[in-house]
Amino acid sequence: MRNPGKRVAAGAAVLALVLTLLQPTASHADATVRVAIGDASVVEGNAGRVLALKLPVTLSAPAPADVVVRWIAQPVTATPGDDYRAITKPKTTKIAAGRTSALITLGVLPDTLDEDDEQIEVTLLEVVGGPAVLGPRSTGRGTIVDDDPGEPAVGVGDVAVVEGDEGSSTVSVPFTLSEPLPDAVRITWRVTPATASAGEDYRDVAKPRTSRIDPGKTRALASLVVYGDGQYEGDEAAHVEVTDVTVIGGGATVGVSRPTGTLTIVDDEPAPVIEPLHLGGVRNFLGTGDLAGILPPSVDTLANRPKSWLAISGQCSGKENGDRIMARTTQNYTQQTSNPRPVGGSSGTFRCTTSSIVQNNTEYDPRGYFYGIEVPVGYSGGPIAIEAYDAAACSSSSIDAPSVFRTIYVIRSDDSLNPTGASVLGTVPIAGGDSSGTCATPSTSTSGGYRGGWRQLYSIANPTPGTYYVQILTDTPGDTTTRHGSNSFALRANVGGGTWEPCSVDQGDPVHGRPGTLPAETCPVIFAVEHLGAYLMMPNAVTTFDLASISHDHQGKVLEIDLFDLGEGSNTLELLDPTGNPVAFDWRVLCYDGSDPVDGVCPGGDAAPTGGWASIAPTTSLDLMGNQALCTDSSVCSYPPVWVPWNPQPGPYRTGTGKYNDRVVRLRTLLPSDFQSTYGDARLWRVRVTTGNAPTDRTTWTARLRS
């Protein structure tokens, strides 16, 4: 048997190394050298010799032998023979062994015609020699910048270069004089960052520099050094700006036809692939709290029950109640006059009406939540009854406030992979409020009220393999002032619609294969499509969420979990692997706008604890109650930490005092690269939360995988 303690410690060490950077880095297991081509531009000039338009060809890393690539140039808007020297057949360019770049040179023909800028496309066709392959950027574009008519003028061109995975490369930015002069021309220029970072993406040019165009010449070059790396950042840019032009020893006047050129550093790393995860997805029930009779009798104990409910808020609830997507407004609680709770808010109620303080929730989604019911291939279990427990928003089952809003359940067919595109099979609008009649106990599974029992929402008479959807949303037409709370409920897919039989498709699940359960091949599992609304309310308990079933083909990826408004009344949170052992994870609290904090500071100068902050090192247990060490430098996150006394008010215009109230906590862990040997056939990841004396933990969950 493996030693779990050693595995956690080793995992934490590896995770600390991998998750130091905020974005996952690309794997270097594939050492293939890739060839790419950049863009370039040159000012055409009015007369004189043919000008050189030079497009950089680069390797992602030095090769041990010469690399020869075949290419072709084709017109886009430029005319061969008039604007540039025609190239009628493919040519080759060599990158010498140990080097990472070479140039493809096209001859540009000067003229005095007033024209638009014109373009040529250069395509790399194949590698004809050497240990390299074509990369994803095999087409470059050359631009001939028109400078007619007018006095002699200098223009600066553009250049694009593929950064590579390591080392550095030199790129030349061209300065072009529209016509040769008898005197030399000195050009003063500087480099300013746009999206690239000086010193990190390219060698910093701290002071203005000069380049010289000799008498009778029309061209000079500015050399810049670009650094390679193995991290995906997207294309980045810096600007080369002409600040002064001087004719040396002459009285001629030279203007500036194009004062700014752009250096584009083309990222050759593959973009991280983000794959949303279905939450849950191994059982035919979800969010059943502490209900008895849902699990098979042999394991139906309080310790094994989920102890968490599904939940959805009314549209006129406060976002800080925990519903990230259904609440229409935020910052809508009463505020006190004592610091740090400024006067304002909404006079003691939750409202949908905005003001100078009460703001629209930018994450509000009127479509609500989608839960999927996946019918397996080869299913032969008969009709499937989609049932809900406590489907109505009744005061006796509501969270935070008396609720009078409607909860609407829309059943959709499996004819679209997009839930909103699937056909509507049935709609069940359930009024809220105890006087509506919907808060009575069901008399049967298909009649009576919706409180304190299971009621059928829809029966799929002849299920076909695929996914059916339950769309759940709330509304109160015309109501903008009522104080709304949240509705807690549960869902299940009852095969046959009669006597309840649970099932699970995960071999590591204690429900799987027990007496009184359905076989996996007839198990219609329920999952949250994108967001899951959860509610914990059982005091002094250990609650385990079925997070997601992750198959072996995702090994080596990064698992990322977002938890909104986490932990009110709860003590700790752990992430459990498919064997049930806690794993190390990195965590961070996002800024209000959803961005990552930089050195503990968010946009607008918002600093922790009201701004975002990050973990110092990976942990296996997140403290939801006490003080937390603040990482003062997100690029290092080193010890000793600086401990911040916890401010009991997490932000202005909010009333909750939970540490992560109205905030997104993001957890990240690196999945092992050897799923089979580590976990066998088990696939289910879980989250374990311990609650305190009086939990009211209403949270919105999302999860994804990153390559």
Beta strands, then each sheet from edge to edge (+ up, - down):
strand 1: 34-37
strand 2: 40-43
strand 3: 51-59
strand 4: 67-75
strand 5: 91-95
strand 6: 101-108
strand 7: 118-129
strand 8: 133-134
strand 9: 139-145
strand 10: 153-156
strand 11: 159-162
strand 12: 168-177
strand 13: 185-193
strand 14: 209-213
strand 15: 219-227
strand 16: 236-247
strand 17: 255-258
strand 18: 260-266
strand 19: 274-276
strand 20: 279-280
strand 21: 285-286
strand 22: 309-313
strand 23: 329-330
strand 24: 359-360
strand 25: 369-375
strand 26: 384-389
strand 27: 398-399
strand 28: 406-412
strand 29: 424-430
strand 30: 442-444
strand 31: 447-448
strand 32: 454-460
strand 33: 466-475
strand 34: 486-495
strand 35: 525-528
strand 36: 532-536
strand 37: 542-549
strand 38: 558-566
strand 39: 570-576
strand 40: 586-589
strand 41: 601-602
strand 42: 606-607
strand 43: 613-614
strand 44: 622-623
strand 45: 629-630
strand 46: 642-643
strand 47: 660-670
strand 48: 684-691
strand 49: 697-706
sheet 1: 6+ 3- 1+ 8+
sheet 2: 2+ 9+ 7- 4+ 5-
sheet 3: 15+ 12- 10+ 17+
sheet 4: 11+ 18+ 16- 13+ 14-
sheet 5: 19+ 49- 36+ 22- 34+ 21-
sheet 6: 19+ 49- 38+ 47- 40+ 43-
sheet 7: 19+ 49- 36+ 22- 34+ 26- 32+
sheet 8: 19+ 49- 36+ 22- 34+ 27-
sheet 9: 20+ 35- 25+ 33- 28+ 29-
sheet 10: 23+ 24-
sheet 11: 30+ 31-
sheet 12: 37+ 48- 39+ 44-
sheet 13: 41+ 42-
sheet 14: 45+ 46-
end
